[in-house]
Amino acid sequence: MAQTFYFYDLETSGFNPRDARIMQFAGQRTDLQMNLIGEPHNILIKMTDDVVPDPDAVLITGITPQKAIADGVTEAEFLQQFHEQIATPDTIFVGYNSVRFDDEFMRYLHYRNFYDPYEWQWQDGKSRWDLLDVVRMMRALRPDGIQWPFDSAGKPSNRLELLTSVNKIEHGQAHDALSDVVALIALAKLMQQKQPKLFGYLLGMRNKASVCALAESGQPFVYSSGKYSSEWEKTTVVATIAEHPKRGVLVYDLREDPAAWAGKSATELAAAWQRRWDDPEPRLPIKTLQFNRCPAIAPLGVFDAESQKRLKLPIKVIEKHYQTLQKANLAEPVLEALAMLEKQRQVQLVVDSQEADTKLYDSFFANQDKNVMRAVRVAQATELAEYATKLKDERLQALLPLYQARNYPNSLTSEQRQQWEVFRHRRLLGGKQESRLAKFFRRLGELAEQVSMGEKRFLLEELQLYGQSILPEDTELS
């Protein structure tokens, strides 16, 4: 079966995939030359009454919870359509900042609804690709033939709406999912036409094996990432210094002299690693490169004289710093520093929310549970509770009543309805003045003082009404 691209985009109720929800899904299939195949998908997904939208997100998208409820489908209904019509064999899912944003929302959506969170992106020849880092590398290494925008402060910017504007690409309404998909397809076609070699190379580099081979080759390589400065087009030359204990490798930015870090203790390195990139004190120039996140990397051979000049990074500096790095013996103290930071992070996670919705990354599901999950997805709503004893994973046991209440609320017994209301009360009002609803209404008040335009005012009024409508019974929020 021939490979196809499926370009997709989401609009969501907030910015945290553990807590927020997808409100709009849009996508379009194309062949590998960006010729359209079939009709686009444009689907609204219902909000459930245990979810508090982020007012700032709604002001951006213009999609109110009321509209999603009136015109949308449930998450379970959407996923059935998604797997029947969209996640077909040999599909390459393509987005813009999708690895860090859209894909995460899709994983949590699958997780909450008893699907494996990952198989939709790798099983049956499927894969994923993120064009944001492709844009970054193309701007840095092969910019000819494309207009490159700057933001209002004069800094290089790769925002999709700016790229489409300066390249005279039709973009309808930015932050409408389908409009963004149409614009992204046109941008991808432009990049493929103007810089076919780099575009084709990075398409081939989207799989883990190819990334691993280059990252572990023992030679410096080019790397484009949002973690690097826009002053240097988000691109540098790095060298691998150690294998990450859990994922990918640790790479050193050869723009910086490694001699400054030689002899530092693990404690000193950990402190420097935690600094912000704009901190006046130097930040440790090491980051994790994850093989499964479609990083934009390329061999040093593509870093031609024009690129060196554009990024102000001469090859002689790279060679000098690489030689210093090989003598600096940074691997051991860096790995010790990483262990310190991981331990701190685990302590913070224990304090964080313990709700089942947030526990996607605790572990993979066992095959026995996967079989039960498949049965759950096709079971009658009134029979779902019977599967609780068949599930071994505690997360799935906790998710089962939530899955039923969110997707099949009319199937709840009076006892199940009462349990759902207890859950909603804890979720929405737990923490009193620091609860989800309290913060929601406070933010609405702040925005009401800032927003004067008619449409935005209407959105705030709709959000106020929605917040009041999901208040658990017999409660007030003063």
Disulfide bonds with the S-S distance in Angstrom:
none
